[in-house]
Structures are given as C-alpha cells and as structure tokens.
Amino acid sequence: MEALAHGLPVVGFESCSGIPELIVDGRNGVIASGMDDATSLADALLKASKTQFSTNIVKDSVKEFDFPNFVQKWEDSIGV
C-alpha cells in the first residue's frame, strides 16, 4: 500500500489476503497466480518490468484507503 501511495506499481500473489482488493492487474501492478509459486512470481515480475504504469493512476488507485476515509468508514460502521 505504501508503494502504491507513492506511485510505485507492485506485484503480489492473488491468494494473499488483501492483494486482490489493492492491485488491479495492469493498472497499478501485476497479480501473480497462486500463493507461493516462484515461476508465477517471476512471470509477474517480468510482466511488471515491461509495463508502462502511470504514476498518477497508481497513486489514485489507493486514495480511498487514506486516513480520513478510514476514520469515516469506521465511524459509519459503529454508528457515530
């Protein structure tokens, strides 16, 4: 999340908790299939290295997770 907030694309495994919610394949990073497949990770890293990512699009992809939105969603969930 920190890398995304700074405009850096990321690579993550699709079966890792939270990754499918953060990474949009080809938009702000690349998703590797499975959870611990070295070949899949290598393929995803290679794909990421060949992809032109927009720094602004990557940054914007995680704006909904900023602190003020987190607080608002928390307050909404507890009825404040």
N, C-alpha and C positions, 0 to 999 in steps of 0.2 A: 504494500500500500504506500509506503514511504517513497519508493522508487517511482511509482505511478504519479504521485502527487508532485514530483519534481520533473515529470515529463519523460521519464525513462521507461521504455517498454519492458515487460517482464515475461518470463517463461515459468509455467507451473504445471503440475500434474492435475488432470481432470478429476481424479478421485480424491484429491486433497481437499479437506474441508475449507470452504470459503473461496477457493480458486475459481470455480465456475461463476460465482457472483461478482468477482472482481475483473476477471480477464475476458475480454471479447476478442476471440481469436482473429488476428489480422488487423485489429483496430488499436488495441493498446498492449498487445503482446501475443504470445503463442501458447496454446494449450497442448501439452504432451499427453498422449493417451495413457491410461492406467495410473499406477501409483509409484512404482519403483522400477520401471523398465528403462535401463540405460540406453538402449537403442532408440526408444521413443523420445527420450530426453535429448539425445544427440541430434536426432532429426529435427526436433522443435528448435533447438539452439541454432542449427544451421538455417532453418527457415527464418528465424528471427533476424539472423545476421544479414539475410538477403532482402529483408522487407524494409521499405521506407516508411517509418512511422512519423506522424505529425506530433511534435512536442505538445502543441496546444490541445489536440484531440486526446492525447494520453492524459494530460493534466485534468482536462474536463471530465474524463471518464470516472473520476473518483470524488468529484466535488460534493456529491450527495452524502459522502461519508465524513464531511468536516465536522468539527466540534459543535458549532451551533445547531446543525441538523441532528446530530447525535442527541444533544440535550432535548431538543424539541420532540424527537421520536420517543425518547424515554419518558418525558412528561406526558405525552399523549397516551402512552401505554399504561401509565398509572393513574390517569385521570386528573392531572394537575391543571 
